[in-house]
Amino acid sequence: MKGLFKSKPKTPVDLVRQTRDLLIFVDSSNSSSSSKDSKRDEKFATLSKVLRELKQILYGNSEAEPVAEACAQLTQEFFKQNTLRLFIICLPKLNLEARKDATQIVANLQRQQVHSRLIACDYLEKNIDLMDILASGYENPDMALHYGAMLRECIRHQSVARYVLESQHMKKFFDFIQLPNFDIAADAAATFKELLTRHKSTVAEFLSKNYDWFFAEYNSKLLESPNYITRRQAIKLLGDMLLDRSNSAVMTRYASSVDNLRILMNLLRESSKSIQIEAFHVFKLFAANQHKPADIVSILVANRSKLLRLFADFKPDKEDEQFEADKAQVVREIAGLEPRET
């Protein structure tokens, strides 16, 4: 008889609505309240279970792939009302497993299309202040990795990335990258890199408009950081940015600065081979510049013998024809320089 009264399985829409109701309860509940502890624990347990079900619809499991129609229904209902806002606000109150599930759900929903539209982008444009909560998450060690993962997925949308780039949060990333907690610092570095490489036209516009303060911070806090990992990541990212064709105007400006050249020459002298190699990829822009300012020429001429000695046995661990060709060109350029009047 028991089987006759089995409850009908909940649809994706039902599950999202149930999640929303539970999150509203979580948002309004007081963690210090003891009078209704059993009811509160029950609601939190139910929420954890429902989050697992939502995750399974979006990601599938070992037995079944996700069903496109179910994912679309879930996504549409999720962004109808403020479910995402509730997820973000309530995340600190959830246990670790529920936080992980919620983070994965939010990440997945950024990629889900409904009628060929990324409706997450439309929602975020109208609720852009949520990015302030996520970006500030790096200040909270308990939330940093969850909010950081959500933030990286949200900036897949160009308009959202533009908002973060143009916000005051960008300046804070120079400090987040150097936090003493290695995992959080690495996560912040991953988000910083994504912001500066994913959307080419937006990045080029940002770097042009914010050149002075951005590279002053980049040089002093990252390239000249006492931390080896920070320096290594920073010089690699700098090469990725400057060698990207969309940033050609910024690259020309960067490679015309004496201060920048001095920093690069110091990095070329590092004991770390990987930093030396990455520094060379940026240094070659100064050497190859056909319109070198006179003061750049003077420094290269003054240091010519040291540079040519350095490059004589300078090579990566693996054979690299392109690197050898670039090095040969740099050596020719430096060897052929004539001092010019400043």
C-alpha positions as MATLAB code, in Angstrom:
seq = 'MKGLFKSKPKTPVDLVRQTRDLLIFVDSSNSSSSSKDSKRDEKFATLSKVLRELKQILYGNSEAEPVAEACAQLTQEFFKQNTLRLFIICLPKLNLEARKDATQIVANLQRQQVHSRLIACDYLEKNIDLMDILASGYENPDMALHYGAMLRECIRHQSVARYVLESQHMKKFFDFIQLPNFDIAADAAATFKELLTRHKSTVAEFLSKNYDWFFAEYNSKLLESPNYITRRQAIKLLGDMLLDRSNSAVMTRYASSVDNLRILMNLLRESSKSIQIEAFHVFKLFAANQHKPADIVSILVANRSKLLRLFADFKPDKEDEQFEADKAQVVREIAGLEPRET';
ca = [
       0.000    0.000    0.000;
       2.859    2.355    0.840;
       3.978    2.545   -2.808;
       0.564    3.860   -3.915;
       1.085    7.114   -2.024;
       4.618    7.854   -3.184;
       5.088   11.597   -3.615;
       5.507   12.792   -7.176;
       9.156   13.737   -7.934;
       9.739   17.491   -7.804;
      10.295   19.320  -11.084;
      13.325   21.618  -11.540;
      10.970   24.589  -11.061;
       9.629   23.115   -7.782;
      13.183   22.557   -6.520;
      14.244   26.148   -7.262;
      11.135   27.495   -5.508;
      11.786   25.255   -2.515;
      15.414   26.432   -2.430;
      14.284   30.056   -2.530;
      11.881   29.526    0.396;
      14.584   27.774    2.418;
      17.123   30.521    1.697;
      14.621   33.171    2.803;
      14.316   31.233    6.073;
      18.125   31.016    6.376;
      18.471   34.736    5.674;
      15.976   35.637    8.402;
      17.102   33.048   10.952;
      19.254   34.037   13.895;
      22.090   31.596   14.476;
      22.071   32.334   18.216;
      18.383   31.463   18.613;
      17.951   28.247   20.592;
      14.190   28.016   20.978;
      13.613   26.565   17.516;
      16.904   24.743   17.008;
      15.323   21.488   15.847;
      13.207   23.243   13.210;
      16.209   25.276   12.109;
      18.444   22.189   11.801;
      15.738   20.416    9.816;
      15.456   23.328    7.360;
      19.240   23.477    6.906;
      19.350   19.704    6.302;
      16.552   19.983    3.727;
      18.367   22.854    2.012;
      21.564   20.778    1.754;
      19.570   17.935    0.194;
      17.816   20.216   -2.314;
      21.120   21.848   -3.329;
      22.513   18.379   -4.108;
      19.449   17.691   -6.288;
      19.863   20.990   -8.164;
      23.541   20.230   -8.735;
      22.678   16.787  -10.071;
      20.231   18.272  -12.614;
      22.897   20.702  -13.879;
      25.911   18.374  -13.847;
      24.340   14.917  -14.183;
      25.844   11.958  -12.341;
      27.691    8.718  -13.036;
      24.507    7.185  -14.479;
      23.031   10.032  -16.523;
      24.073   13.151  -18.425;
      22.268   16.453  -17.732;
      18.962   16.887  -19.612;
      18.932   20.150  -21.588;
      15.236   20.861  -21.018;
      15.488   20.345  -17.249;
      18.557   22.625  -17.111;
      16.705   25.329  -19.069;
      13.651   25.122  -16.760;
      15.871   25.318  -13.679;
      17.826   28.281  -15.095;
      14.721   30.221  -16.107;
      13.127   29.843  -12.667;
      16.398   30.628  -10.900;
      16.751   34.044  -12.537;
      13.049   34.952  -12.363;
      13.406   36.222   -8.830;
      16.277   37.001   -6.500;
      17.491   33.451   -5.973;
      21.079   34.303   -6.918;
      21.131   37.216   -4.464;
      19.877   34.858   -1.731;
      22.569   32.289   -2.621;
      25.309   34.910   -2.270;
      23.970   36.558    0.897;
      23.208   33.263    2.668;
      26.399   31.445    1.682;
      28.286   32.340    4.916;
      25.505   30.692    6.975;
      25.725   27.328    5.171;
      27.978   24.407    6.090;
      31.036   23.660    3.959;
      29.412   20.992    1.741;
      26.360   23.161    1.070;
      28.666   26.095    0.224;
      30.560   23.942   -2.284;
      27.304   22.796   -3.925;
      25.919   26.350   -4.031;
      29.175   27.624   -5.582;
      29.065   24.928   -8.283;
      25.398   25.662   -9.038;
      26.044   29.400   -9.457;
      29.096   28.659  -11.636;
      27.155   26.312  -13.920;
      24.218   28.703  -14.316;
      26.481   31.361  -15.878;
      26.855   29.071  -18.916;
      23.245   27.881  -19.278;
      21.357   29.236  -22.276;
      17.577   29.704  -22.402;
      16.245   30.353  -25.923;
      19.872   30.937  -27.030;
      20.417   33.653  -24.398;
      22.703   33.670  -21.375;
      20.021   34.966  -19.030;
      22.474   35.054  -16.122;
      24.135   38.009  -17.877;
      20.825   39.910  -18.118;
      20.175   39.290  -14.418;
      23.669   40.357  -13.335;
      23.507   43.578  -15.358;
      20.410   44.520  -13.349;
      21.968   43.341  -10.057;
      25.565   44.384  -10.639;
      26.056   45.282   -6.958;
      26.368   41.534   -6.310;
      29.857   41.772   -7.825;
      30.799   44.100   -4.958;
      29.934   41.343   -2.473;
      31.866   38.699   -4.449;
      34.960   40.848   -5.034;
      35.050   41.871   -1.363;
      34.921   38.184   -0.443;
      38.714   37.994   -0.600;
      38.732   39.965    2.666;
      36.951   37.067    4.412;
      39.148   33.937    4.695;
      36.110   31.655    5.155;
      34.350   32.897    2.012;
      37.248   33.880   -0.276;
      37.505   30.661   -2.305;
      33.720   30.283   -2.748;
      33.098   33.903   -3.697;
      36.245   33.909   -5.849;
      35.034   30.893   -7.852;
      31.632   32.543   -8.350;
      33.256   35.818   -9.390;
      35.424   34.132  -12.040;
      32.347   32.536  -13.601;
      30.359   35.794  -13.513;
      33.099   37.704  -15.338;
      32.655   35.353  -18.285;
      30.077   38.016  -19.203;
      31.852   40.989  -20.778;
      29.612   43.667  -19.224;
      30.181   42.182  -15.760;
      33.958   42.024  -16.269;
      33.906   45.673  -17.388;
      32.123   46.656  -14.174;
      34.738   44.900  -12.000;
      37.651   46.325  -14.029;
      36.322   49.864  -13.659;
      35.480   49.476   -9.962;
      37.620   50.265   -6.918;
      38.023   46.505   -6.406;
      40.748   46.354   -9.069;
      43.156   48.284   -6.837;
      42.529   45.832   -3.992;
      43.614   42.859   -6.125;
      47.252   44.006   -5.831;
      46.963   43.338   -2.096;
      44.768   40.208   -2.341;
      47.432   38.563   -4.553;
      49.942   39.005   -1.707;
      47.784   37.736    1.163;
      49.686   35.368    3.487;
      47.139   32.574    2.910;
      48.580   30.853   -0.190;
      45.266   29.374   -1.430;
      43.453   32.707   -1.247;
      46.359   34.599   -2.840;
      46.470   32.042   -5.695;
      42.697   32.297   -6.188;
      42.875   36.104   -6.304;
      45.730   35.852   -8.846;
      43.592   33.530  -11.019;
      40.687   36.017  -10.967;
      43.050   38.949  -11.675;
      44.477   37.106  -14.676;
      40.986   36.292  -15.980;
      39.951   39.946  -15.689;
      43.021   41.065  -17.659;
      43.001   38.478  -20.443;
      39.477   37.202  -21.205;
      37.707   40.124  -22.929;
      40.303   41.638  -25.247;
      38.606   44.892  -26.285;
      37.435   45.690  -22.735;
      40.920   45.002  -21.325;
      42.597   47.199  -23.968;
      40.216   50.057  -23.133;
      40.783   49.608  -19.381;
      44.602   49.532  -19.683;
      44.649   52.622  -21.921;
      42.392   54.621  -19.589;
      44.099   53.499  -16.360;
      47.679   53.111  -17.589;
      49.453   55.326  -15.032;
      48.088   54.017  -11.739;
      47.738   50.426  -12.972;
      51.350   49.939  -14.074;
      52.713   51.924  -11.113;
      50.973   49.383   -8.834;
      51.866   46.437  -11.083;
      55.575   47.305  -11.072;
      55.985   48.166   -7.404;
      53.673   45.604   -5.806;
      53.976   42.619   -8.158;
      57.115   42.753  -10.341;
      59.217   44.061   -7.432;
      57.498   41.958   -4.782;
      59.799   40.141   -2.331;
      57.685   37.026   -2.958;
      59.126   34.762   -5.686;
      55.755   33.292   -6.744;
      54.201   36.767   -7.019;
      57.074   37.955   -9.256;
      56.930   34.833  -11.427;
      53.163   35.047  -11.979;
      53.312   38.802  -12.560;
      56.015   38.711  -15.235;
      54.209   35.873  -17.049;
      50.905   37.791  -17.014;
      52.631   40.992  -18.118;
      54.004   39.171  -21.168;
      50.564   37.739  -21.961;
      49.034   41.232  -21.812;
      51.690   43.162  -23.728;
      52.143   40.557  -26.455;
      48.412   40.446  -27.169;
      47.733   42.291  -30.410;
      44.739   44.156  -28.950;
      47.080   45.841  -26.421;
      49.608   47.095  -28.984;
      49.203   50.769  -27.991;
      49.761   49.932  -24.314;
      52.758   47.746  -25.217;
      54.405   50.604  -27.155;
      53.922   52.930  -24.197;
      55.247   50.377  -21.702;
      58.332   49.643  -23.832;
      59.194   53.358  -24.004;
      59.712   53.777  -20.258;
      63.154   53.796  -18.661;
      61.707   52.771  -15.282;
      60.045   49.734  -16.839;
      63.273   48.793  -18.624;
      65.245   48.896  -15.345;
      62.742   46.560  -13.674;
      62.945   44.125  -16.598;
      66.738   44.131  -16.571;
      66.695   43.291  -12.850;
      64.322   40.394  -13.556;
      66.680   39.142  -16.285;
      69.357   38.797  -13.552;
      67.128   36.657  -11.284;
      68.485   33.280  -10.238;
      65.189   31.670  -11.300;
      65.344   30.423  -14.914;
      61.555   30.643  -15.319;
      61.493   34.327  -14.273;
      64.458   35.064  -16.577;
      62.715   33.474  -19.559;
      59.409   35.300  -18.938;
      61.323   38.574  -18.393;
      63.092   38.059  -21.735;
      59.713   37.882  -23.538;
      58.926   41.381  -22.246;
      62.504   42.727  -22.544;
      62.569   41.864  -26.259;
      59.804   44.468  -26.801;
      62.212   47.209  -25.628;
      65.018   45.907  -27.858;
      62.816   45.377  -30.932;
      61.096   48.782  -30.698;
      62.156   50.599  -33.888;
      61.346   53.985  -32.310;
      63.294   53.627  -29.079;
      63.491   56.844  -27.046;
      67.068   58.124  -26.671;
      67.219   57.354  -22.932;
      66.265   53.703  -23.598;
      69.055   53.486  -26.197;
      71.526   54.984  -23.697;
      70.721   52.348  -21.053;
      70.967   49.480  -23.561;
      74.292   50.791  -24.893;
      75.684   51.299  -21.371;
      74.741   47.723  -20.450;
      75.500   46.186  -23.865;
      78.426   43.955  -22.850;
      76.592   42.614  -19.767;
      73.449   41.889  -21.791;
      75.333   40.152  -24.616;
      77.235   38.011  -22.068;
      73.952   37.094  -20.394;
      72.325   36.086  -23.678;
      75.365   34.080  -24.870;
      74.318   30.979  -22.901;
      70.722   31.973  -22.221;
      68.198   29.302  -23.188;
      65.080   27.559  -21.865;
      65.235   23.989  -20.529;
      63.461   22.640  -23.631;
      64.633   23.394  -27.143;
      62.590   26.253  -28.583;
      63.248   27.491  -32.116;
      61.100   30.606  -31.722;
      62.949   31.582  -28.545;
      66.319   31.164  -30.301;
      65.108   33.291  -33.227;
      63.855   36.018  -30.872;
      67.119   35.945  -28.901;
      69.196   36.245  -32.084;
      67.169   39.280  -33.139;
      67.560   40.921  -29.700;
      71.330   40.305  -29.765;
      71.564   41.863  -33.273;
      69.525   44.898  -32.167;
      71.640   45.520  -29.045;
      74.967   44.890  -30.821;
      74.062   47.374  -33.553;
      72.897   50.241  -31.317;
      74.559   53.627  -31.637;
      74.310   56.175  -28.782;
      71.940   59.043  -29.575;
      71.703   62.552  -28.251;
      69.061   62.724  -25.467;
];
